[in-house]
Amino acid sequence: MSTVTRFPPSPTGFMHIGTARTALFNWLYARGNNGKMLFRIEDTDRARHNEEAVVALINAMKWLELDWDGEIVSQYEQRGRHIEIAEELLDKGLAYRCYCSQDELEEMRVKAREDGKPTFYDRRWRDKSPEDAPDGIEPVIRIKAPLEGSSTIHDHVQGDVTVNNEQLDDFIILRSDGTPTYMLSVVVDDHDMGVTHVIRGDDHLNNTFRQNVIYDSMGWEKPQYAHLPLILGPDGAKMSKRHGAASVEEYRDMGYLPEAMRNYLLRLGWSHGDDEIISNHQALEWFDLEHIGKSPARFDFNKLESLNAHYIKEADPQRLIDLCMPFYQARHGVTPDAQAQKRIMSCADELKSRAKTLLQFTDESAFFAKALPLDYDEKAAALLGQDSRDVLEALKTRLENLDDFTADNIQSLVKDIADNLREGKMGKVAMPLRAALTGTTVSPSVFHVAETLGKSETCARIQAALQTEIK
């Protein structure tokens, strides 16, 4: 039988980091076993449905570079099929109509709490005749859960998990308004879509026992299960906004690469020996369900940043520039043209070796795309005051007369000026030069920067610094 997994998020907001890991594990297991991964939007809760969230989920999957098979399925659009199964269960005597009022249900809840019972519904309509139905009550349809014995789930992560059937309730599968519940819809969809492996968070483990009641009632083969532990924040609490970024989109906007995020999420609860850096090819070859840890994993921002720095070093420079384009505009108001991109490319190796995120790559290369006059940040402006005027003038004069405009020759020239004007202190000359050329105090080697800009642009930037009134 071919492996079929599914990714079934609810469209209520951005993709949480835990949801992203679930998507990744489903994708890896399907692709690694030459199977399929299906994408289903679980949108039966129309009150919470958000079409923008659907778009956000799709965009997050595309950014993570996780593809899927076939068209995206809307669970809501399959509701006719779900209702059909509810009625079939009713006809078979495996479900029943319940006419309890809200007041009666509340009384049952109170009594169950007082008696310490695991479920509150007392099954009073399980064996009653519909002829006894009261007037004015639209019934719900409830499944007949087993009353005795126990049920066991053979889980790839959690091992064998058993509950006494007395803990299972006759849960609702069709509401009084005729709409199917999630508990019914997910089972029918998984069966109809041929899902062989359900890989999801362990917050669904209790639901699995209830959903298996429907599988057994219909005589359907149950999928294999793998319930993933939670992702916790660095402090051991459930991962949330207060720990920092909690959604995939936020990490994208913070300048992380999709391959770094995939690698990090893969290692967040799954291991392959001591390997930390795992390529896509290796992940597809190595990933299995048995090496998923049972304990919750703690999110480590430093490890993610370290992985991101590694993948930036490995990345194609032009791809990095393309990925940084929105950041250049948003953070610096520039869009590098062909000449600026060529200049960035010439310093790409050093830029990549320094950058932990795309934002850092952007910030340390944006000056190549800026026109005169530059905006000087506070630290750069401090280096361009009257105390540096003689240095800047000497630099401009000497650089204009430098025939072979190379980084080595520029460095020698700067050293000579430092010996003559600043008691041999190179930083007293190189730092004002960096401030004049970049508007900042952080950049690749200033000598390489000057060579890349060329004599004309370098001298023009020094002249602009001389003409700028620094407050």
KOLLO-198211 format. One record per residue (C-alpha): residue in one letter; x, y, z; chain; residue number from 1. Coordinates in steps of 0.05 Angstrom, whole numbers, always signed. Example, Ala and Ser with C-alpha at 12.3 -4.5 7.8 and 13.67 -1.06 7.14 Angstrom:
KOLLO-198211
aa_c1_c2_c3_ch_i
A_+246_-90_+156_A_1 $
S_+273_-21_+143_A_2 $
end
This chain:
KOLLO-198211
aa_c1_c2_c3_ch_i
M_+0_+0_+0_A_1 $
S_+27_+68_-19_A_2 $
T_+41_+117_+38_A_3 $
V_-8_+175_+43_A_4 $
T_-1_+230_+95_A_5 $
R_-40_+293_+103_A_6 $
F_-30_+364_+127_A_7 $
P_-97_+390_+153_A_8 $
P_-90_+459_+186_A_9 $
S_-149_+501_+210_A_10 $
P_-152_+569_+176_A_11 $
T_-156_+613_+238_A_12 $
G_-90_+651_+234_A_13 $
F_-17_+648_+213_A_14 $
M_+21_+582_+213_A_15 $
H_+47_+567_+282_A_16 $
I_+117_+539_+287_A_17 $
G_+89_+474_+314_A_18 $
T_+42_+468_+255_A_19 $
A_+102_+479_+209_A_20 $
R_+139_+421_+241_A_21 $
T_+78_+377_+233_A_22 $
A_+75_+395_+159_A_23 $
L_+150_+380_+152_A_24 $
F_+145_+312_+185_A_25 $
N_+86_+292_+142_A_26 $
W_+122_+316_+80_A_27 $
L_+187_+280_+96_A_28 $
Y_+152_+215_+113_A_29 $
A_+111_+216_+49_A_30 $
R_+167_+237_+3_A_31 $
G_+218_+191_+36_A_32 $
N_+171_+132_+25_A_33 $
N_+153_+150_-47_A_34 $
G_+83_+167_-24_A_35 $
K_+37_+227_-26_A_36 $
M_+23_+284_+21_A_37 $
L_-46_+315_+16_A_38 $
F_-66_+385_+37_A_39 $
R_-134_+394_+69_A_40 $
I_-162_+458_+100_A_41 $
E_-204_+439_+161_A_42 $
D_-254_+495_+154_A_43 $
T_-318_+466_+183_A_44 $
D_-319_+519_+238_A_45 $
R_-347_+575_+195_A_46 $
A_-349_+624_+253_A_47 $
R_-273_+622_+259_A_48 $
H_-259_+612_+185_A_49 $
N_-212_+665_+156_A_50 $
E_-197_+666_+81_A_51 $
E_-135_+708_+93_A_52 $
A_-110_+653_+139_A_53 $
V_-119_+603_+82_A_54 $
V_-75_+646_+38_A_55 $
A_-24_+653_+95_A_56 $
L_-21_+577_+105_A_57 $
I_-10_+566_+31_A_58 $
N_+44_+619_+28_A_59 $
A_+79_+590_+89_A_60 $
M_+81_+521_+56_A_61 $
K_+109_+552_-7_A_62 $
W_+162_+590_+33_A_63 $
L_+182_+527_+70_A_64 $
E_+186_+493_+1_A_65 $
L_+139_+437_+21_A_66 $
D_+97_+416_-38_A_67 $
W_+35_+372_-37_A_68 $
D_-3_+326_-83_A_69 $
G_-67_+343_-117_A_70 $
E_-113_+402_-104_A_71 $
I_-123_+431_-35_A_72 $
V_-186_+401_-5_A_73 $
S_-237_+442_+34_A_74 $
Q_-267_+400_+90_A_75 $
Y_-329_+445_+91_A_76 $
E_-343_+428_+18_A_77 $
Q_-345_+354_+36_A_78 $
R_-400_+364_+88_A_79 $
G_-452_+327_+46_A_80 $
R_-409_+264_+49_A_81 $
H_-400_+272_+124_A_82 $
I_-475_+278_+134_A_83 $
E_-485_+216_+92_A_84 $
I_-440_+175_+138_A_85 $
A_-476_+202_+200_A_86 $
E_-542_+179_+171_A_87 $
E_-512_+111_+152_A_88 $
L_-489_+101_+224_A_89 $
L_-558_+120_+247_A_90 $
D_-591_+70_+200_A_91 $
K_-544_+15_+225_A_92 $
G_-563_+29_+297_A_93 $
L_-492_+51_+312_A_94 $
A_-513_+123_+326_A_95 $
Y_-576_+154_+354_A_96 $
R_-614_+218_+360_A_97 $
C_-608_+255_+425_A_98 $
Y_-662_+305_+445_A_99 $
C_-631_+333_+509_A_100 $
S_-642_+407_+522_A_101 $
Q_-586_+453_+542_A_102 $
D_-613_+455_+613_A_103 $
E_-611_+379_+617_A_104 $
L_-540_+378_+591_A_105 $
E_-518_+429_+642_A_106 $
E_-549_+389_+698_A_107 $
M_-510_+328_+674_A_108 $
R_-445_+368_+674_A_109 $
V_-456_+391_+745_A_110 $
K_-473_+320_+769_A_111 $
A_-413_+290_+733_A_112 $
R_-366_+340_+765_A_113 $
E_-396_+324_+834_A_114 $
D_-389_+249_+822_A_115 $
G_-319_+254_+791_A_116 $
K_-340_+220_+727_A_117 $
P_-295_+224_+665_A_118 $
T_-354_+242_+619_A_119 $
F_-417_+281_+633_A_120 $
Y_-468_+255_+583_A_121 $
D_-509_+200_+614_A_122 $
R_-531_+168_+548_A_123 $
R_-605_+175_+567_A_124 $
W_-627_+175_+494_A_125 $
R_-582_+117_+473_A_126 $
D_-636_+65_+478_A_127 $
K_-699_+109_+477_A_128 $
S_-748_+109_+420_A_129 $
P_-753_+172_+378_A_130 $
E_-827_+167_+391_A_131 $
D_-812_+193_+461_A_132 $
A_-780_+256_+432_A_133 $
P_-804_+321_+463_A_134 $
D_-833_+376_+422_A_135 $
G_-791_+436_+400_A_136 $
I_-722_+402_+406_A_137 $
E_-680_+391_+344_A_138 $
P_-638_+329_+359_A_139 $
V_-564_+319_+352_A_140 $
I_-536_+252_+328_A_141 $
R_-489_+217_+375_A_142 $
I_-444_+157_+362_A_143 $
K_-451_+95_+404_A_144 $
A_-384_+88_+439_A_145 $
P_-366_+20_+470_A_146 $
L_-388_+13_+542_A_147 $
E_-340_-40_+566_A_148 $
G_-269_-63_+558_A_149 $
S_-211_-21_+535_A_150 $
S_-182_+9_+472_A_151 $
T_-108_+12_+452_A_152 $
I_-72_+56_+402_A_153 $
H_-7_+31_+374_A_154 $
D_+29_+97_+365_A_155 $
H_+97_+104_+329_A_156 $
V_+119_+158_+379_A_157 $
Q_+81_+146_+443_A_158 $
G_+81_+70_+441_A_159 $
D_+19_+31_+461_A_160 $
V_-32_+76_+496_A_161 $
T_-93_+45_+528_A_162 $
V_-156_+75_+558_A_163 $
N_-217_+43_+590_A_164 $
N_-277_+49_+545_A_165 $
E_-318_+77_+601_A_166 $
Q_-278_+141_+591_A_167 $
L_-305_+149_+520_A_168 $
D_-369_+188_+512_A_169 $
D_-424_+183_+461_A_170 $
F_-399_+246_+426_A_171 $
I_-438_+286_+376_A_172 $
I_-425_+272_+302_A_173 $
L_-481_+315_+274_A_174 $
R_-505_+380_+306_A_175 $
S_-577_+399_+315_A_176 $
D_-572_+446_+255_A_177 $
G_-550_+387_+211_A_178 $
T_-477_+406_+207_A_179 $
P_-423_+352_+219_A_180 $
T_-373_+359_+275_A_181 $
Y_-298_+359_+267_A_182 $
M_-294_+291_+299_A_183 $
L_-336_+260_+244_A_184 $
S_-309_+301_+186_A_185 $
V_-236_+286_+199_A_186 $
V_-248_+211_+200_A_187 $
V_-290_+210_+137_A_188 $
D_-240_+254_+100_A_189 $
D_-180_+213_+121_A_190 $
H_-215_+150_+99_A_191 $
D_-239_+177_+33_A_192 $
M_-171_+208_+17_A_193 $
G_-136_+142_+31_A_194 $
V_-93_+168_+88_A_195 $
T_-48_+114_+115_A_196 $
H_-9_+153_+167_A_197 $
V_-36_+207_+213_A_198 $
I_+23_+248_+239_A_199 $
R_+0_+304_+285_A_200 $
G_+9_+337_+353_A_201 $
D_-2_+297_+416_A_202 $
D_-57_+345_+436_A_203 $
H_-99_+302_+389_A_204 $
L_-83_+237_+424_A_205 $
N_-148_+235_+464_A_206 $
N_-187_+251_+401_A_207 $
T_-157_+190_+367_A_208 $
F_-193_+142_+414_A_209 $
R_-259_+176_+398_A_210 $
Q_-245_+178_+324_A_211 $
N_-228_+104_+324_A_212 $
V_-299_+91_+348_A_213 $
I_-323_+117_+280_A_214 $
Y_-271_+76_+242_A_215 $
D_-294_+13_+279_A_216 $
S_-367_+28_+270_A_217 $
M_-358_+37_+195_A_218 $
G_-313_-24_+190_A_219 $
W_-258_+20_+160_A_220 $
E_-184_+6_+166_A_221 $
K_-152_+54_+215_A_222 $
P_-90_+93_+195_A_223 $
Q_-24_+87_+232_A_224 $
Y_-13_+142_+283_A_225 $
A_+46_+184_+305_A_226 $
H_+31_+237_+357_A_227 $
L_+85_+290_+363_A_228 $
P_+102_+323_+430_A_229 $
L_+95_+397_+440_A_230 $
I_+146_+450_+423_A_231 $
L_+163_+490_+486_A_232 $
G_+195_+557_+493_A_233 $
P_+265_+565_+522_A_234 $
D_+234_+570_+592_A_235 $
G_+197_+505_+586_A_236 $
A_+128_+536_+577_A_237 $
K_+86_+524_+515_A_238 $
M_+115_+563_+456_A_239 $
S_+78_+628_+447_A_240 $
K_+85_+700_+425_A_241 $
R_+117_+720_+490_A_242 $
H_+178_+678_+473_A_243 $
G_+188_+718_+410_A_244 $
A_+166_+698_+340_A_245 $
A_+115_+641_+340_A_246 $
S_+93_+639_+267_A_247 $
V_+130_+618_+204_A_248 $
E_+117_+686_+172_A_249 $
E_+153_+721_+229_A_250 $
Y_+215_+680_+218_A_251 $
R_+214_+693_+144_A_252 $
D_+208_+768_+159_A_253 $
M_+266_+763_+208_A_254 $
G_+311_+740_+152_A_255 $
Y_+315_+665_+161_A_256 $
L_+323_+618_+102_A_257 $
P_+272_+563_+90_A_258 $
E_+326_+509_+89_A_259 $
A_+351_+533_+157_A_260 $
M_+281_+531_+185_A_261 $
R_+268_+462_+157_A_262 $
N_+334_+436_+185_A_263 $
Y_+320_+466_+253_A_264 $
L_+248_+441_+257_A_265 $
L_+272_+372_+236_A_266 $
R_+320_+370_+295_A_267 $
L_+267_+397_+342_A_268 $
G_+243_+330_+368_A_269 $
W_+277_+282_+319_A_270 $
S_+349_+260_+317_A_271 $
H_+398_+223_+274_A_272 $
G_+457_+211_+320_A_273 $
D_+495_+275_+333_A_274 $
D_+481_+305_+264_A_275 $
E_+460_+377_+269_A_276 $
I_+466_+401_+197_A_277 $
I_+422_+356_+154_A_278 $
S_+411_+370_+81_A_279 $
N_+345_+360_+46_A_280 $
H_+371_+298_+12_A_281 $
Q_+395_+268_+78_A_282 $
A_+329_+286_+113_A_283 $
L_+289_+249_+60_A_284 $
E_+335_+189_+65_A_285 $
W_+340_+186_+141_A_286 $
F_+273_+210_+169_A_287 $
D_+230_+158_+204_A_288 $
L_+177_+159_+258_A_289 $
E_+213_+116_+308_A_290 $
H_+267_+168_+322_A_291 $
I_+218_+222_+342_A_292 $
G_+227_+237_+416_A_293 $
K_+171_+227_+465_A_294 $
S_+188_+289_+506_A_295 $
P_+172_+360_+487_A_296 $
A_+229_+398_+452_A_297 $
R_+252_+467_+474_A_298 $
F_+260_+521_+422_A_299 $
D_+332_+548_+420_A_300 $
F_+338_+614_+382_A_301 $
N_+414_+611_+383_A_302 $
K_+415_+544_+349_A_303 $
L_+368_+568_+295_A_304 $
E_+410_+630_+284_A_305 $
S_+473_+587_+279_A_306 $
L_+441_+542_+228_A_307 $
N_+417_+602_+188_A_308 $
A_+487_+630_+187_A_309 $
H_+512_+564_+159_A_310 $
Y_+461_+562_+104_A_311 $
I_+474_+635_+85_A_312 $
K_+547_+617_+76_A_313 $
E_+527_+559_+31_A_314 $
A_+475_+599_-9_A_315 $
D_+483_+625_-80_A_316 $
P_+497_+701_-75_A_317 $
Q_+447_+721_-128_A_318 $
R_+393_+681_-92_A_319 $
L_+409_+718_-27_A_320 $
I_+405_+785_-63_A_321 $
D_+338_+765_-93_A_322 $
L_+312_+744_-24_A_323 $
C_+336_+809_+6_A_324 $
M_+301_+853_-44_A_325 $
P_+239_+865_+0_A_326 $
F_+285_+881_+59_A_327 $
Y_+326_+931_+19_A_328 $
Q_+263_+969_+3_A_329 $
A_+230_+963_+71_A_330 $
R_+291_+978_+113_A_331 $
H_+330_+1026_+69_A_332 $
G_+283_+1051_+16_A_333 $
V_+327_+1026_-41_A_334 $
T_+322_+973_-95_A_335 $
P_+392_+952_-119_A_336 $
D_+399_+961_-194_A_337 $
A_+445_+919_-237_A_338 $
Q_+506_+960_-218_A_339 $
A_+491_+957_-144_A_340 $
Q_+478_+882_-148_A_341 $
K_+545_+872_-184_A_342 $
R_+579_+910_-127_A_343 $
I_+543_+869_-75_A_344 $
M_+564_+805_-111_A_345 $
S_+637_+827_-109_A_346 $
C_+633_+829_-33_A_347 $
A_+586_+770_-26_A_348 $
D_+635_+722_+6_A_349 $
E_+652_+770_+62_A_350 $
L_+579_+791_+70_A_351 $
K_+558_+718_+75_A_352 $
S_+612_+701_+125_A_353 $
R_+588_+757_+171_A_354 $
A_+513_+749_+165_A_355 $
K_+470_+709_+213_A_356 $
T_+405_+731_+179_A_357 $
L_+384_+762_+113_A_358 $
L_+370_+826_+151_A_359 $
Q_+443_+831_+170_A_360 $
F_+464_+816_+98_A_361 $
T_+417_+871_+76_A_362 $
D_+439_+923_+126_A_363 $
E_+513_+912_+112_A_364 $
S_+505_+917_+36_A_365 $
A_+450_+968_+26_A_366 $
F_+500_+1025_+20_A_367 $
F_+521_+998_-48_A_368 $
A_+451_+1017_-74_A_369 $
K_+446_+1085_-42_A_370 $
A_+454_+1151_-79_A_371 $
L_+489_+1213_-53_A_372 $
P_+482_+1245_-5_A_373 $
L_+482_+1187_+43_A_374 $
D_+446_+1186_+109_A_375 $
Y_+497_+1175_+164_A_376 $
D_+477_+1136_+225_A_377 $
E_+495_+1163_+293_A_378 $
K_+561_+1126_+300_A_379 $
A_+583_+1143_+229_A_380 $
A_+565_+1216_+239_A_381 $
A_+609_+1218_+301_A_382 $
L_+668_+1197_+258_A_383 $
L_+657_+1251_+206_A_384 $
G_+663_+1313_+249_A_385 $
Q_+716_+1367_+246_A_386 $
D_+767_+1322_+278_A_387 $
S_+767_+1278_+216_A_388 $
R_+767_+1333_+163_A_389 $
D_+842_+1331_+151_A_390 $
V_+840_+1255_+144_A_391 $
L_+782_+1258_+94_A_392 $
E_+816_+1312_+52_A_393 $
A_+881_+1273_+51_A_394 $
L_+843_+1210_+31_A_395 $
K_+807_+1245_-26_A_396 $
T_+870_+1277_-54_A_397 $
R_+912_+1214_-49_A_398 $
L_+858_+1168_-76_A_399 $
E_+844_+1213_-136_A_400 $
N_+917_+1205_-155_A_401 $
L_+921_+1131_-143_A_402 $
D_+932_+1097_-210_A_403 $
D_+922_+1024_-192_A_404 $
F_+857_+1027_-151_A_405 $
T_+862_+960_-115_A_406 $
A_+846_+940_-44_A_407 $
D_+919_+927_-28_A_408 $
N_+941_+995_-54_A_409 $
I_+884_+1030_-18_A_410 $
Q_+904_+996_+47_A_411 $
S_+977_+1018_+38_A_412 $
L_+953_+1089_+24_A_413 $
V_+910_+1090_+87_A_414 $
K_+969_+1064_+128_A_415 $
D_+1013_+1119_+101_A_416 $
I_+962_+1173_+119_A_417 $
A_+955_+1142_+189_A_418 $
D_+1030_+1145_+198_A_419 $
N_+1032_+1218_+178_A_420 $
L_+969_+1244_+211_A_421 $
R_+948_+1196_+266_A_422 $
E_+1011_+1167_+296_A_423 $
G_+1004_+1103_+257_A_424 $
K_+935_+1087_+283_A_425 $
M_+901_+1056_+222_A_426 $
G_+832_+1057_+254_A_427 $
K_+834_+1133_+259_A_428 $
V_+836_+1135_+183_A_429 $
A_+800_+1071_+162_A_430 $
M_+739_+1084_+205_A_431 $
P_+724_+1154_+178_A_432 $
L_+734_+1126_+108_A_433 $
R_+683_+1070_+123_A_434 $
A_+634_+1121_+150_A_435 $
A_+641_+1165_+88_A_436 $
L_+633_+1107_+39_A_437 $
T_+577_+1069_+74_A_438 $
G_+542_+1116_+122_A_439 $
T_+552_+1064_+176_A_440 $
T_+608_+1034_+218_A_441 $
V_+594_+962_+198_A_442 $
S_+612_+935_+129_A_443 $
P_+658_+888_+93_A_444 $
S_+732_+908_+89_A_445 $
V_+733_+982_+74_A_446 $
F_+791_+972_+26_A_447 $
H_+751_+921_-13_A_448 $
V_+690_+967_-10_A_449 $
A_+730_+1024_-40_A_450 $
E_+758_+981_-95_A_451 $
T_+687_+955_-110_A_452 $
L_+658_+1025_-113_A_453 $
G_+714_+1048_-158_A_454 $
K_+756_+1112_-156_A_455 $
S_+702_+1159_-181_A_456 $
E_+647_+1137_-133_A_457 $
T_+695_+1130_-74_A_458 $
C_+721_+1201_-82_A_459 $
A_+650_+1228_-93_A_460 $
R_+628_+1197_-28_A_461 $
I_+687_+1226_+10_A_462 $
Q_+672_+1294_-21_A_463 $
A_+598_+1288_+0_A_464 $
A_+620_+1272_+71_A_465 $
L_+664_+1334_+71_A_466 $
Q_+606_+1377_+47_A_467 $
T_+556_+1348_+96_A_468 $
E_+544_+1388_+159_A_469 $
I_+550_+1339_+216_A_470 $
K_+511_+1360_+277_A_471 $
end
